[in-house]
Structure formats: structure tokens, C-alpha cells
Amino acid sequence: VNVVTTIAECREIRKNLGYLALVPTMGALHAGHLSLIEHARDKADKVAVSIFVNPTQFGPREDFQSYPRPIADDLAKCEAAGVDLVFNPTPEEIYPPKGDPAEQTAAEVFIDMPNLSNVLEGRFRPTHFRGVCQVVAKLFNILYPQVACFGQKDYQQLRVLTAMVDALNFQVEIVGCPTLRDPDGLAMSSRNQYLSDAERQRALSINRGLFAAQEEYSKGFRQTNRLMTTVQKIMLEAANQGRVPLLIDYVAAVDAMTLKNVLEIERKTLIAVAARIGPTRLIDNVLLGGD
Ligand code: PAF
């Protein structure tokens, strides 16, 4: 696999890659990422993976410093998966520091999509999506992929980026790929490695709650109040709690396109959860309806 760290090298190699699918990542690759790479391969002749822990999408009290960066391991996984190009820049390469203090640096240029970005995650991470849009727009302009693959676990990110591409006429097809789960049902995430065994057991109430809501939907229940209560009850059940506290940031039912609250499911609806277990914040969701 070709591994490059500068934009100039990346552009040079990209010239020879033809129809290209990009999988943007922050590294700490797991089976979920490998499945995105598989989807990318189905969609294009060549596959590029970017590995970049993007500082501008982390809030001041978030885990930017401690975010896992097992680069040797990640490169071995990309090699084994037959990835054609890995772009692994430094923060300075993507966000060059100011020369003249009056100058606008790259890190200060944002794309803001307030209607989609201020809800759900945006209420708890107010600057997150403008950082995601900023870095993904830069990656699109550096690699000009024809296709880009993102996981549905980060559903709001997928929706925001799809809307960004539509609004700003990027010539790239955004592909949403299904969430991969461990055998116990926990949605795969690089942050799962922060969890102790007890915390992981506690975290399973998130997917159990979502699966229970899915089950109720399949039995004909359409009131989102009922489904959200089911999710919350399972997450907070005393029997479930043990000594590990779980703090719910939100359980929400929103329209899959507009991300506005839904009372009764008539169209595709996202049931989304964010919760904190000790210092670890996890998100998960299921999509209901629209079929
Ligand atoms: O989903 C992620 O890993 C990141 O938000 C992304 C899309 C790579 C942008 O930094």
C-alpha cells in the first residue's frame, strides 16, 4: 500500500488511480472500517483510506489527545485489505499555522449546516459537525474521489455530509454503509476500547434498548413516545445498572432526512441514542419505517 503524508504526494499518486472510492477515518481501524473498505471496493476500481485524527471536530473537553493512534496496526490492516492509497497527514499539513496573524488559516474556515448540525449530537458537541464538514471537504478537494463511504452508526454525520455535498455541488457519491456489531450486539466503535468489562456489559443496554424498540415497531407500534420510553427503560433498568452508572445524553426519534422530531412513524425515522458510561461517550441508532 502507498502511504503518503503530504498533500502534494497524495495528489501525485491519486492521478494514476482513476475511479476512486475514499474511506475517511480517524484510524484505530476495526471490522466496521474494514467493511467500509469492502463497500468502497464494490463501488470503485481503487480505494483510498485517510487516517487523520481531526482536531477541529473535538470539543475542548473531549478525547482528542487520548484518541487511539495505532498507526502501524492500521497500516497493516490497510495492506491486508488491499487498499491502494493511505493518506496519513499531520495536523500541520491539513491546517498550516498562521504566517501573517491577519491571515485566515484553514482551521478557521468552516462549512456550517445549522439545521442538521444543531440537533442530536450538535446539542452536546456544538462545534463537532463544522469540523467534520471542514476536514471532509478538504479531503474531497485533495483526493477528488468519485465515491466516499461512511458508516450509519454516525447517522447524523452521514446526513450532514450528504447535505453538504448536495448544497455545494461536490462531485462525489456519498454511500452510507450498515453498522457493524460485535456478537454481543454492541455497535463497533474505536471508542469501545476505552470500556472496562463491566462498562461494556452496561453499554449493551444501549443496543438492547434499540433492538427492543425495533421489535415493538415490527409489532405495529408507531408512537415514538412509546418506543423512546422502551429504549430509556432498558438503558436505566435497575437490574441492568450494577455499579456502573450510565448517563443518557438523549434518546430521540427524528425524521431520517430532516432530523426533526417525529411523533408517529410514517416515513423513515431514526431512533438515536447517546449515552455516557464513565468517561466514554457512545452513540448508536436504528432506522425504522420507510419500507
Ligand atoms: O467518522 C469519522 O471517523 C470522522 O468523523 C471522519 C469522517 C473521518 C472525519 O474526521
Boltz pocket constraint, residues with backbone or C-beta under 6 A from the ligand:
constraints:
  - pocket:
      binder: B
      contacts: [[A, 24], [A, 25], [A, 26], [A, 50], [A, 52], [A, 54], [A, 57], [A, 131], [A, 132], [A, 135], [A, 136], [A, 154], [A, 157]]
      max_distance: 6.0
